[in-house]
């Protein structure tokens, strides 16, 4: 999944899901967005930019730019 923006500034609950393996990338992710790959998920609690989500060694890994924020 590649998106310019996920969610909305008012914190509307949004989910982006990949069923097995793959990547989720977005220029901007708003709070209350949940990303899911396989059975693993991560919920954003603040606005985050340049997001990359993928499985690394079977662990959900989330980056904001070059900063690892989960995994």
Secondary structure, DSSP 8 states (H G I E B T S, - for coil): -EEEEES-TT---EEEEESSS-EEEEEEE-TTEEEEETTEEEE--S-EEEEEEEEETTEEEEEETTEEEE-
